[in-house]
Amino acid sequence: MMNNEVRADKEVCLHAERISKIYPGTKALDDVSFDVLTGKVNVLIGENGAGKSTLMKIIAGIEQPSSGKLFMGEKEVAFKDCTEARKQGIGIIHQELSLFPNLNVFQNIFMANEKTKGKFVLDNGAHAEAANKILKRLEHPINVNTLIGDLRVGQQQMIEIARNLIQDDLKILIMDEPTSSLSQQEVDVLFKIMRELTAAGISIVYISHRLEEIMRIGDHVTIFRDGKFVAEADVTDIDVPWIVQKMIGEGKSYPKKERNIDWKSLEPLLQVKDLTLPKSGGGYLLDHVTFDLKKGEVLGIYGLMGAGRTEVFECIMGLRPEHVGTLILDNKVLKIKNISEQIDRGFAIVPEDRQREGMVQTLNIGKNISLSSLTNYRKGVFINRKKEDQHVEEQIKDIHIKVADKNLPILSLSGGNQQKVVIGKGMLTHPKILLMDEPSRGIDIGAKTEVFDIINHYAEGGLSIIVISSELKEIVAIADRVIVLSNGIKTGEFMGHEIKEDNLVLASYQGHHVQ
């Protein structure tokens, strides 16, 4: 039941009444009711598997409920697909990007909403003009003729947002983790636009795992747990501890690792000297970046979007052959040729975009885990399946992947468990150094805690780890040492008690004007 007292004086734009959704073996939603308040930012929060995205897919016409009803005003509605929902003014920004990489920016923005000249000719001039206008509003001047596949994840996220803002009759905008790939500056712009939308009477449903964002932008919070409604309240009446307690109960928080090790006294396992990556058209994506990594150390890399964090990993893994600089592993200078060679040398990577770069969606869970280590199980021209299965099962147990059968589809797992699969895949290559790019992106607090426990566990066992994170609290909690990048330049390095949020933020803005 919903708390009628909380919303007695508020206008309801959409009412979901006693919605249930049953998949084979899983009840994703269990008799849930939910109201979208008109002209408000309606925050929906809960751990992975709580049913948030499932309910939003039902509202957006992507999924059909097993039981229950939807009402807009006094009228009952039912959407057989997202086109019907869109005609009623409902738009959705998915957590996992749904863009077409082989099409350009304006083609993606106007997909399924094209303008024509006459009956059959697309008005690409109008498309380009309108796309430029909306991107200017988003303070994100991207060339609208650029292919989506050539954009960074953060830029693609802004295109996903833009394609919903061009909808003339928008009434409800569902935003599922819209800031997961955005810099703080981009988040500020997005929040400004969200306030413009709500001021115009448009309702927003906002799903996020970033509690600080929720308190900043939200008007009303609803909490789900295990497919059920738990609680709701106005943001002005609650705080972060209340949200956490309702979501997962008492006692869970980011684990702060306290290790009294004199890292300065240890010899480096990896040395990166003057790493430089030219930018097409002039300038540098990375400009003489130098750092080292000790055995068993967790090194954090922090910076704003475009600071060069991911590019560091791409250079180390052999994905940027145009880079210059020196990499030294175990006192041996490396000549980097390709990613396969780097894996053989003891490097493994957990990429930022796990869906596109970290796993193969058509393979099952077990095959995804063993994907990077198949050469270890080769027996002539055959694969030793017994040995492969044994190691996969050991990895599932070691990092606590919650799965009943490794032969299930990878997409049957929650985001947190998918991330564990990607980590497990890297660990089966027996790396010396694990590179983790935004390892907690798009997963809930409980799953984040488990990922941090995995990082601590492997570091204690002697594995050297580099973690990129745009979340200050995470990088402060997990790192033994942090380097800060700004526009491709190393602007700070902090150890121990120096690792504070204000120090990292200040360093991240130093040199930010440099092109």
N, C-alpha and C positions, 0 to 999 in steps of 0.2 A: 504493500500500500504506500502511496505517496503521502507526504505530509501536507495536507491541505492548508494548514495554518501558515506554512511558509510562503505559499504562493496565492493566498486568498485575494490579495489586492493587485495581482499581476495578470496581464492579458496573455493568454496561451495561444501561440501560433499553430502548434501541432501537438496532438496528444496521442501517444502510443499506449494502448490499453491491453494489459495482460498478455504481452507478446512472449511466445515460446518458439524456440528454434531447435529442432532435433536433427542431428546428423547421425549416421550409423555409429553407434557406440558412444555418442557424446550428446549431452544436452547443453548447447551453447548459451541459450537463454531460457530462464525458468520463470514464467509468469511475471514478466517485468512490465511495469508501467513507467512512463517517462514523459515529461512535458518540456516542450521548447517554448521558452518565454519570449514574447515579442520584443524586438529591439534590444535584446540582451546577449551577452556572451555567456552561453550555457556550457559550463565546463562539465565534461564527463570523464571520470577518472576511475582507475582500477588496475590491478595487476594484469599481465598478459594472461589471456584466457578468461577474463572477467566477463566478456561478452560485449564490450564497447563497440568494436568494429563491426561485429555481426549485426547489432541493432542499427548502426548507421547504414550498413548495406541494405537492410530491409527498408529503412526510410527513404533511401536513394533509389530503390527499385532494382538493386543488383541481386538481392536475395529475396525469397518469399518466406513469410513466417509459417511455422507449422500450425500455430493458432494465435489468436489475438487480432486486434483491429487498429487501424490508424484513422485519426480524425484531423482534418484541417478546418478550424472553426467548428461548426455543428455538422459538417458534412463528412461522412465516412469515405475514405479514399483507399484505393489499392493500386499499386503500380506493378505492372508485369515486367517492366524493364526501366533502365535509367532514363530513356527518352521520355517516357510518360511522366516520370518524377520531375524531369527538367521542365516539362510543359507546365507543371504546377509551381515552378519557381524554386526547385530544390537542386542545389549544386553540391558536389562533393570533391574535396581535395584528398586523395588517397595517401596513406602513409608510404606505401611503395609506389614509386612514380609510374604513371601509366601513359607515358609519352612515346612517340614514334621516333626512334633515333635517326632514321633515314629520311625524315622530313624536316623542313626548316622551322624556324621559330613561329612565323605567322601561320603556317599551315597547321601546326600543333594547337595554337591558340584558338583557331576557328574550326578545328575538327568537329564534325557533326553540327556545326552552327554556321555553315558557309553562307556568304552573300553571293548573289549571282547578278550578272548583267543579262537581262532577258531570261530565258528558261534554262539554258544549258551551260552558259559560260560563267566560270568563277570570276568574281571581281577581286582579283589579287591586289589591285591597287588600293581598294578600300580596306582589304585585309591588312596590308602592310601599314597603311596610315593609322588604322585603329590599334594595331599591335604596338606601333611606336608610341602612341598616345598612352596606352595603359602601362607600358614599361616605363615611360617617363613618370607617370604617377607613382609607380613602385620604386622610383629613383634607381632604376636598373637599366641603363641604356645599352641594351644588347642589340647587335645588328640582327634585324629580323629575318635576314636571308641566311643566317648561320644554321647549319644542321644541328639538331638537338644532340646528336652523338658526339659533337665536338665541344659541348659545354661541360663545365664542372657540375657536380651534383647540386651544389648550392644554387647555381644559375638555373638548372633544370627545375628545381623546386619553385623558383620564382615564376617560371613559365607555367607550371601547374597551377599556381595561384592566379596568374593572369587570365588563363583560359576560363576561369569561373567568373572573374570580375567583368567580362564582356557581356554577360547574360543580362539583358535589359530588364526582365521581369523577376529578378532574383528576390526571393522571399526568405529562404533558409540556406545558409552556407555551412556545410559540414567540413571541418578542418581536422584531419587526422594526422597528428604530429607534423604540422606544417613548418616548424622551426628547426627540425632535427638536423638540417644541413645548412642552416643560415648563420651568418655572423651576427654579432650583437647589433651592429648598425642596421643590417637587413631586418632583424627582428623589430627594432624600433620603428622602422618604416611600416612594416606589416601591422604592428599594433596601432599605429596612427590611422591606417586605412580601415582597420577593424572598427575603430571608434567612429569613423566617418560613416561606415555602413550601419552600425547600430543606431546612430543619430538619425539616420534616414528611415528607421523602422525595420531594417533587415535583421533577422535573427541569426546568430552564429552558434553552432555547436562545436565546441573546441575540445579536442582530445590531446592531452600532453602528459608526459611523465616528468616534466620540469616543474616542480612545485613552486619555485619562485615566480615563474611565468604565470602560473595559475592565479597566484595571489595578486599579481600586478594587473592582469588583463581581465580576469573573470568577474562576472556579476553574480552568478549562481552556480553552485557546485553540486553535482550528483555523483554518488559513489556506488559502483558495482563491485561485487565479489562473487566469483564462481557462478556467473550467470544470473545473479540475483541482485535486486535493489537492496542497498544497505542503508544509505542515509542521504540527505540533501540539506543544504543551508545556503543562505546568502554569504558571499565572501566577506562582507563586513562583520559577520558574526562568528567567524572561525579563524584558525591559524594553521600553520603547517603541521604541528604535532597532532592536531585533531584529524587532519586528512590522513596522515600516515597511520594513526591508530585505527581509523575506520577501514582503511584499505587492507591492512595486514596485521593489525594488532600491535601490541607494545613490543619494543625491544629490537627492531630492525633499523639499522642506519648504515651509512657507509663505514666500512671497517678501516680504522686508521692503523696503518702498520708502523710499529715502533721498533726499529732495528738499530742498535747502537754499534754501527760499523763505521770505521774511519775509511771512507771510500777513497779519500785523497792518497792514502798510503798504498793502495792496491794498484798493481800494474793493469793497464787497460787491455781488455780483450779485443775491442774494436776501436780504431782511431779513424775519424773522418776529418780530413784536412782540406780547407779551402774549397769546399764543394760549391761549384758554380754551375748554374743552368741558364743558358741564354734564353731570352724571350723573343719569339718571332716578332719582327718589327722594331727590335731594339730594346735595350734594358735587360734585366735579369729576373728570373723567377727565384733563383737562389744566388746570393752574392757572397762568395768566400765564407761559407758556413763551416765552422770548425767545432768539433766536440768529440768526446770519447765515451766509452761504455765499459764498465767493469763486470767481472764475472759475478752473477747473482744479483746484479743491480737492476732496479726498475727506474729507467730514465724517462721522464715525462717531456713531451714537446707541446708547448702551448702557444697559441697565437690566434689572431682573428682570421676570418675567411680570406684566402688569398695571400696568407703570410708565407706560404711555401712548405707547410708541414707535410702534406701528402707527397709533394715533389721530392722531399728527402727520401722517403721510402721508395719511391719509384726509381730514383737514382741507385740506391743501394741494391735493389732487386734486379737491376739490369733492364728496366723498362724505359730508361731515358739515355740512350747511347750517346746523345749529344752533350752530356754533362762533362765537365772537367773537374779535376781535383784528385785527391789521393785517398784511397781506402786501404787500411792496414788491418788484417785479421791475424791474430796470434803472431804478430811481428812480421807478417808476410804481406807485401804489397800486392793487391789484387788487380788483375786486369779483367774488368767486368764485360762479359759478352752477352749473356742472356739470363733469364730467370731460372731455367733448368740448372745451369751451372751454379748459380747462387744457392739454390736449394741443396745441391750436392755438397756445397761448402759449409752448410750448416745454418742457412737463413730460412726462415719461414715467415709468412705474412698473413695477417687477418685483415682483409681489406675493409674500407669504409662501407661500401655497398655490398652487403653480403648476398643479396638476391641476385645481382648481376655478375659480380666478380668472385664471390666466395663459394658458390655452390652451383650444381647443375640441377635445375628444378625437375628434370625428367628422370633423374636417378633416385633410388631410394636412400634412406638414411645411411645404411652401412656402406654403400658404394660411394657416397659423398665423403665419408670419413677416410676411406682408403685411397681416394682418387690421386693424391699427390705422392703416394708411397708404393704404387703398384710394382715398381721395379724391384722392391724388396721381396716380392712374392713370386717373382718370375722363376719358372723352372723350365728351361729351354724356351720353347715357344708358348708354353702354357703358364697359367697362374695357379699357384698353390692356394686353392680356395680355403682349405682347412686352416692354414696358417693365417691367411687374410682375415677370416671370420674370427679367429681367436684373438687377434690383435685389435680388431674393431670392438669386440665385446669388452676387452680389457679397457679400451679407451672410453667407452660408454660408461663403465663403472667408475673409472678414475676421475672423470669430470662431471659425473652425476647427470648425464643426459636422461631426462624423464621420458622414456619410451618403452613400450611393451614389446615391440618387435622391430628389429633393425631393418626389416624388409618393407616397412611402411613408407609411403611417399614422404619426401623431405618437407613438403608443404603442409603435412599434417601436424607438424610441430609448431609450438608457439615461437615468437621471435627470439625469446631468450634461449630456448633449446636449439633453434637453428644456429644461433651464434656459438653455442657450445660445440655443435657439429663442425663449424668452420675452424674453431680453435683445435678440436680433436684432430681434424685433417692435418693441420700444421704440425701438431705434436707427434704424429705418427712418422714424420720424416726425421725424427730425433734431432731437432735443431740445437745449435749453440745459442742462437739469437732469434727471438721471436718479436716481430714487428706487428703492433696492434693499432690500427687506425680507427678511432672512435669505437672502441669495443663495446660500449654500452648504448650505442645509438639505437633508438626506437625500442628499448626494452624497459620493463618496469623496475621499480625499486628492488623488489625481491630478487629478480634475475640479475640486476646490477651487482647486488651483494654477492651472489654466487660467482659471477665473473671475476669480481675482485678477489674472492677467496681462491679462485683458480690461479690468478696471477700471483698472489702471495705464496701459494703452495709450490708453484714451479720455481719462483725466485728463491725460495728457501732451499730448494733442491739444486740450486746452482745455475739455473737458466737465466741468461741475460735478456731483459725485455725492454723494448722501447714502446711507450704508449703515447699516442696522439689523442688528446681530448680537448674539446672546446668548452667543457664543463669545469669551471673552476674548482668546485667542491670535490669533484672526482680526482682531478689531478693533484690537489693538495693531499687528499686521503691516501692515494696509492703510490705516489712517486717518492723515491729516495733522493732524487735530484731532478730539477726541472730546468730546461733551456727554453727561452722565449724567442720566437721569431716574429718579425714585423716587416712585411714587404720583402721577404727573401733575405733579410739581414738578421743575424743573431744579436738581440738587444739585451739579453739578460741571462744569467745562470744563477740558480739558487739551490741551497742545500739545507737539510735539517730544518731548524726553526725559521730560516729565511723564506721557506716555502709558505707564503701567505698570499691570500687573494689580492690584496691591494698591491703587493710587489709585482705580481704577475700581470695584473691589469695595466699598471703604469708602464712596465716594460713592453707590453704588447702594442702600446700606442707610440712608443719612441720610434722615430724614423718612419712612421706610417705615411708621411707625406712624400717619401722618397719614391721615385718612379724608376 
